[in-house]
């Protein structure tokens, strides 16, 4: 099944649901091809460039947009060539296409990025504060497992190349609490602090949370809604609380009854919950991890539920490594909060419109290479100024439309709380590709004054655009309109020319067909050497029949729909 047949079936399906689809309608071979090619090109360019490291900043953004623009243009040209010239024609002009894209599209993207589109702001930092139980019960294997789990968490963040966005801090507590590492992106420093952990003493949970509060306040890590000063810098913060026991704020001296011991523990619980109130008020999640057999799951769950965190139980102390590794893998970097700002939206609108213009210009130049070639490999363009103008305007409209649609979708995603930079780029560039592909191909077809629609053969349903005078037709790839699949069509069978019907150059534009000697060309079944063509005439060249029309792609405004009319 060739590409033209696939597009015809797609047109039929769209027409059945009431959309304007068909050879003379808005959704025809060329516009559908533009949507498919543009979308595929955008996805291909995004897939190949998205994995670039965030560390490259501006150049990463430039590479992504360049790759997307390059492949949108390449696929628009390539799929068009498959329809009009076949695989041989595509391969013949492929090197020219690559060169044109590199010379026009890539420099345009660079200018746009330098002048209009600011580099994406880096993701906001996500501070992770660990509160670690180092009481006497953690001595030995438990403490060594805890150290290994902490190093595993930091290794996972390093593998994401996200250390600069995820500062780590650690607090240990036993009879007293102490800061082992203040917020740092130097993970060697963090690991050194973990390596100094020693186990002894009681389980003074309130002191640990109070010290964490002081640390968070010192570095302005609390959420903006609760910041004491609107001008104070802040970054998101999340707390991980690891313990193997119950809160014990002062030593017990024998002899002591069970009730006395429980009273001390209850006092520890109450003071701990009072200290946790700070985190609850500021929306700072506290993830609690119970290790071993002696912790109180209900109490740890209460802390997590009050603060919006998670509770995990590691009954086997060795599970700490797996649990902390999983929590490290759950750390994701989100896009900049200013992504939807008016300034960024305006820059995107203008920038994408300019990139669309470059893609339209390049696609027009690639659409009809001339017979002349530099070194026999780089083919020069043979395109009318009318087609160039239409393509540039179409690309501009497509780029701007893509930006507008994306901005609207982004507003919806933002309202739903979806701020992923990766998802934003995927959605944005897919929309850009579809809009530019549609608009450029629509404009290039609309540039034609007249059209030939093959009624049979591998190009059936494709409106061949007559947009220059003279416009040659034949089986040769050097012809302006290449007809494939008919052995009786000679390399250069006929030529179309424009003429003004009227006096002093006024009146309507008509087209005439002039037939080469020895060629078998018929108009409405009658052999001819020269004829003035009218709307709806049947032109036969070799054994292939065409319908001549001056409505073409613009027929949608007249309600033309081949498939709908046939139902």
N, C-alpha and C positions, 0 to 999 in steps of 0.2 A: 504494500500500500504506500503510494507516494505522498508527499507533503500536501499537494493540491487536493487529493482525495480526502485527507484528514481534515483540511480546512473546510471543504465543502460539507462534510458531515457535521462539523461543528456549527457552520452557518445554519444548516437545516435544524439542528437541535435548538439553537437560539431563536430561530424564527418561530418554532412551534410554541415557545413560551411567550411569544408576543414582542420580542425585541426586533429592532430594524436590522435584519441580517440578510445578506445576499450579495451578488456581484455588484448591484447598483445601489447598495445601501450603506449605512454608516459602518456596520460590522461586516466587512467583506474580507477577502483573502489578505489584503495588505494591512488593514488595521488590526485584524486578529493576529496576524503574523507579528506586527509591531508590538502588541501587548505581550505575546508569548516570548518573543525574542528579548524585549526589554527586561521583562521579569527574570528570565533565565540568566541574562547577562549580569543583572544586578546581583542575583544570588551567587553566581559564580565568582564575580569580583569580590563580594563580601566574604565568601567562604575562604578564598585564597589569602585575604589580607587581614581578616579579623584576628587571627592568632598572633599577630605582631605584638611584641611586648608593650605594655603600657608605658614603660620607661622612655619610649621614643617620642612621646608627647605629640608635638606638632607634626613631625614626620610620619608618625603612625596615622594620624588623621588624614594627612595628604595621601599616603599610600592607599588607604581604604577608599577614599573618594576617587582617586585616580584609577584604581583597579575596577571599581564599579562603573565609572564613566567609560573606560576603555572597553570593557566587555559588553556593556549595553550597545555601544556603537558597533563592535565587531559582530555581535550576534544579529543585530538588525541587518547589517550588510550581508552576513553569511547566509542567513535564511532567505533573504531576498534573492541572492545569487542562485541558491538551490532551485528556487521557483523559475527564475528567468533564464539561467544559463546552465543549470545542472552542476554536477560535481566537478566536471572538468573546468567549467568556467570559474567556479569558486576557487579551485586550487590555483588556477592561472593568475588570479588577481589577489590572492591571499597576502602575499608579501607587500603589495601596494597598500592593502587595507591596513596592515600592521603599521607601516610607516606613516600613513596619513593620521592614524589615531595617535601615534606617539608625538607627531609634530604639532597637531592641533589640540587634541583633547587634554593631554597631560599638562602642557604649559598653561592652558586655560585654568585647569584645576589649581595649579600652583599660584597663579595670580589671584584667583578667587580666595584661596586660603590665606594668602598674605594680606590682602586688602579688605576682605569682607567678613570671612567666617572665622571667628576666634576659635582657637583650639579648645577642645572640650575640657572643661574644668576637671581636675582630678577628683576622684571619689572622695567624699568626706572621710576623715579618719574614724576608725572604729577601735576605741580603746578597750582592751580586755584586762580586767583586774581580777587576779586570782587570790582568794583568801584560803590559805592552806593550814590545815590542822597538823601541828607538830608536837602534840602532847605526848606524854610518855608511852601511851598505848600504840603509837605509830612507830616505835623504835624497831629497828631491824628490817625485815623484808618489806613491811608495809611502806616504810619511808623510801626505800630504794625503788619500789614500784611507783610511788608517787613522783619521784624525780624523773623516772623513765617516761611516765605519762606526760609530764609537763614538757619534756624535751621533744616528745612525739608531736604534741600540739604545735610547738614552734616550728618543727620541721615541715609540717603540712602547710603552714602559712608561707614558709620560704618557697616551697614547691609551687605555690600559686604566684610567685613573684610579687607578693603583696605586703612585704614587710614594712615598706614605707607608709602604708595606709593602715596598718594594724599594730599600734604601739602596745606593748605588753608590760604589765606591772604585777608585782607579787607582794603579798603580805603573809607572814607566818604568825601563828598564835599558839601559845600554850598557856602558862600562867599569865604572861603578858603578850602584847602584840607588837610587831615591829615590821617596818617596811624593808623588804629584802631588795626590791628593785622598783624604782620610780618609773613612770611611763617612758618607754624607750623603743626605738625601732632598731636598735643594735641588739640583735638576738643573742650574740655572744655574751653581752652584759647580762641579759635576762637569764641565760643558762648558768652563768657564773653565780648569780644570786640563788638559783635553785640548788646548785651544788653545795651551797653553804648551809642548807637546812639541817637542823639537828633536832632530835626528838627527846623531850623531857617535859615535866610539869603537868599542869592542869589543862582544862579545855575552856578558856575564857572567851566565849563567843561574842559577848557584848563588846569587849575591848577590841576585837578584830573588826567588827562592823563600824565602830566609832572611828577607828583609825582609817578604814576605807573611806568613810565620809570625809574625813579631813583631807585625804589624798585627792579625792575627786573635786572637792571644793578648791583646793590649792591650785589645781591645773584647769579649773573651769570646764570640767568634763560633763557636767550635768546638762540635761536637756534644756532647750531654749525657753520653754514655757515657765520653767522654774528658776531661770537665771536671775540672780540678784540685780544684775545690770544688763540692760539690753545691748550694751556695747561690749560686754565681756565675750571673748572668744569661747567657743565650745565645740566639742565633738561628741558623737554618740559614745556611750560607754555601756559595757555589759560586765556583770560580775559572775564569777564561778566560785562557789563555796564548797570546799571538800573537807569532810570530817568523818571520823570513825566512831564518834561517841556522842554523849549528851553534854549540855552546857554545865560546867562546873567552875564557878567564879571564885571560890575560896576553898582551902584545904579542909578536910574532915579529920578531926582528931578523935581517936578511940578513947573510951568507948562511945559509940554512937548508935542510935536506934535507926531502923529503916525509915520511920517517919521523919526523923531529923535529916536524913540523907535526901529524901524526896523533897523536903522543904527547900534545901539548898539548890537542888536541880530546878524546882519550880521557879525559884527566884531568878535563876540563870535564864530560864525560858522567857520570863516576863521582861527582863532587861534586854535580852536579845531582840525580842519583837519590838520593843520600844526603839532600839537602835535601827532596826530594819525600816521603821516608819519613814526615815529620810529617803530611802530608795523607792518606797511605794509612792511618796508624794511627787517625786521627780520622774516617775516612769522609767526607772532604771531596773531592768530585769536582773534578778538574782537566780542563777541556775544552781541548784543544790545537788550535790553528789554524795550519797552515803556509801561509805566503804566498810566492808567487813560485816560483823554480826551485831555490834553493840549500839549502832546509831538508832535514832528514833525516826522512822519514816514519816509518821504523821506530822511531826514537828517540822521536818525539812519540807514536806509538801506544803505546809501552811505558809512557810516563808516564800516559796516559789509562787504559790497561787496569789499571794498578796502583792507581789511585785511584777507578775506577768512573766516569770521565768519558767524553767522546766525542772522537774525532779527526776533523777536517775539513780537506781540502786545498783551497787557493785558488791554483791554479797561475797563473791570471790574477789579478793583484793587485786588479782591479776587482771580483772576486767577493766580496771582503771585505764590501762593503756588503750584498749579498744574504744572505750567511751570518750576519752579525750581526743583520740584520733578522729572519731566521728564528728565531734563538736568542731574540730578544726576544719573538717571538710564542709561543714555547714556555713562557714564564713564566706559571704559573697560581697563583692564590691558593687555598689549601686551608682547610678549616674548622678551628675551634679544637680543640686536642688534648683539651680537657675536655668535648667534646660528649657523650660517653657516661658522664659521671660520675653518681653516685647522685643528687646534688642536682639536676642538670639533668633527669634522667629523672623524678624525683618532681614537679618543677615542670611538666614537660610533661604528665605524667599528669593532674595536678589541673587545669591550665590548659585542656587540650583537653577534659576532661570538662565544665568550666563552659561553654566555648564551644559544645560539643555541646548542652548544656541550652538555651542561648539560641536555637540553630538549631531545636531541637525545639519550643520555645515559639512561636517565630515561625511555623514551618510549620503548627502547629495553628491559630493565629489566622488564617492565610491560607487554610486549607483550605476553610472554609465561610463566606464573607462573608454578612452579612445583607442584607436589602433596604434598610436605612437607610444613608445616605451623607452625609458632611459636604461641603456644597457640590456634591453630586451626583457627586463624583469619588473621595473617600476613603471606602471602605466599612468599616463597623464589623463586627467578628467576631460569629459566632453559633455558638459551640462549647460543648460540655458540659464541666463540671469534670473528668469522667472522662477525656475525650479530652486535655485539657490536662495532667493528671497523667501519663497514659501517655506523651505526647509528650515531656515534660520528662525523665522517667526514661529513655525510649528514647534521647534525645539524650545524656544523661549516660553511659549504657552504651556508646553508639556512639563518643563522644569518647574515653572511657577505653580501649576496645578498640583504637581506632585508634592511640593512644599506645603501648599495650603491644606491638602487632604491629610498629610502627615501631621501637621500642627493640630488639626481637629482631633485626629485619632490619639495623639499624644496627650491632649487635654483629657480625653476620656480615660486613658490609661492612668494618668496622674490622679484623677478623681477616684480611681479604683485602688490607688496606692501602689501601682506598678511603676517603678522608677529605674528599672534595670537598663543600663546603658547598652548592653548587648542586644536586648530585645528592641530598644528604640532604634538602633542602627539597622537591625534586620527588617523591621517594619518600614522604616523610612526609605531605605534604599530599594526595597521591593516596590513600594508605591512609586518612587521616582522612575524606576525602570519601566513599569507598566505605562505610566503617563507619558513619558518621553517617547517610548516606542510607538504608542498609539498616535500621538500628535505629529511626530515626524513623518511617519508613513502616510497618515491622512493628508498632511500638507503636501508631500511629494506627489501624491496622486491628484490632489486638488489643483496642483500646478498645471496639470494637463488640460488642454482645451478640448481634446478629443480622445476617444478610447477604443481599443479593439478588445473584445471579450471572446476568447476561444470557446467554441461550443463543443469541442472534443479534444482528445489528446491529454498529455500530462500537465498542460497548463490550463485545463478547463476551469472556467470560473474566475480566472485571474484577469483583472482589467489591465491591459497593457497600455501604458500612458504615452500618448503622442504629445510631447511638450516642447518640441523644437521643430524647426523647418529649415532644410528637409530632414525627415526622420525615416531612416531606411529600415526595411524589414526583410528578414531572410534567416537561413539556418546558421550563418556564420556568427561567431562570437563578436566579430567586428561590426555587425549590424547593430543599429540602435535598438531594435526590437528583435531579439533572438527567438525563433520559433523552433521548438524541439519536438521530436517524435514523428516527423513526417519526412520520409526519404525523398519525396518528390519536390520539396521546397529547396530551391537553390540558395547558395550563400547570400546573394543579394537579389531578391526577387522584385521588390518594388520600393517606391519612396513616396512619402506623404509630404505635401507642401501646404502652407497656409496661404490664404488670399482673402482680401477684403471684397465683399460683394456689395458694390455700390459705387458712387462717384467720389472722386477726390480722396480716395482712401477711406471713405466713411462706410457705414453699414455694418452688417454682421460678418464675423469671420467664418469662412468655410474652409474645408480641406479638400484637396484633390489628390488622387492617387495616380502616379505615373508608373507604368509597368515596364520592366526591362524586356529587351528583345528575347524571343524564344521562351518566355515565361507563361505558364498557364494560370492566369488570374481571371476570376469571374466576379462580377458584381450583380447580385440578385439572379445568378444563374447564367448571365450573359458574358461571354468573353469580352475583354476590354483591354485597351492599351492606355487609356487615360479617362478618368471619370471624376465628376464632382460628387462626393459622398454626402448622403443625407441621413438624418437620424433613423436608426433601425435598419439600414441597409445590411444585406448579407454579403460579405466579402469572402470568397474562397480562394485560397492560395495553396497550390498542390492539391492535397485531399483534405486539408483542414479548413473548416468553416468558422468565420468570425462574425460577430455582430458589431457593427459600427455605431457608436453613440457619442453624443455630446453631453449626456447627463452624467454618466460615469458615477463616481463616488458621491457626487453632490445630489444624486437622485433621491437620497433620503429626505431631502427637504420637500420633495414632491410626493412623498409617501410611497415610494417604490419599494417593493419587497417581493422578490421573485418567488421565494418558497411559500410565503404567506398567501400570495395570490393563487398559487397552484393548489392550495388545500380546498 
